[in-house]
């Protein structure tokens, strides 16, 4: 392994790296060793404090939200956690109306399926979902999406980094056009937070969704949402619960008196053990530093692309590092079967139809691992797997 890479000192914090080549952090980040201690702390608090543990469990939801928010420039009180993005989307969407003069929800053909599943169902509530199609397997139809935004647009949903090709969407022209037409911008940043530094306030995004599952190495059960502070008072969710109350432990009768900050989007009880587990990965990523993570990601994704092209593999990821996130997708005949063989051989990657084998090095991966996985893919292809 490269010995002059200072970020490799973090490898010992992630036990799975000792037994396999883990290149799938775009799907599930490696678990930090410290997550064991965090979950033990949660269990001890439950065992020894019982119901009184809520008095530090609940603040932990907002504290971790603030820590995550610092990774993308969000101010305190604007980020809250819940089990997953699907729940958070439902809560935020319940605060919207869809008047006849502005009913449209713009989606992109290349979005993660959950985004389509959710918003297409909002037609029942008067929304008019529109899927903008075009582009190619690597590049989504950005120009078509800009052209489709109009005064009839209620929400423009954007994927900051597309899950398949890892294409990084240009936010500025899309956000500018959306706001020019009076539309809100909902950004899916699940594939960018933790590997791609950016400032959500500078980008002027209205709502951002993400999760700790992938690049933040936090495991499942800890999704998060950012809402622009100036927008929070304007959004009154219909999908709500006791923890959205300004003073939930007052157990006041309704109607609900909503919290002034992002807690108003919390609704029901979050997954406290998942939040305890997630904080360790967030802490480490914060200590490594966003710029250091991005610098290494740019270099290793460029290395993977060069090696893949040299091996005669198809690369379904932008060549320009400014246009891509942290994943490289490579394809060849029988790529699905090859991906299964790779996993059996200790190379943890994944496969997506129409895109190929996704390889996602993180700050704890070595150049040697990147070189080895491309060699293995080419070897399996040549053997006719």
Secondary structure, DSSP 8 states (H G I E B T S, - for coil): --SS-GGGGGGGG-GGGGTSEE-BTTTS----THHHHHHHHHHHHHHHHGGGGHHHHHHHHHHHHHHHHHTTT--TTSEEEES-HHHHHHHHHTT----TTS-EEEEETTS-HHHHHHHHHGGGGT-EEEEE--S-SSS--HHHHHHH--TTEEEEEEESB-TTT-BB--HHHHHHHHHHTT-EEEEE-TTTTTTS---HHHHT-SEEEEESSSTT---SS-EEEEE-HHHHTT---SS--GGGBTTGGG---SS--B-SSGGGGT-S---HHHHHHHHHHHHHHHHH-HHHHHHHHHHHHHHHHHHHHHTT-EE-S-SSGGGB-S-EEEE-TTHHHHHHHHHHTTEE-EEETTTEEEEB--TT--HHHHHHHHHHHHHHHHTT-
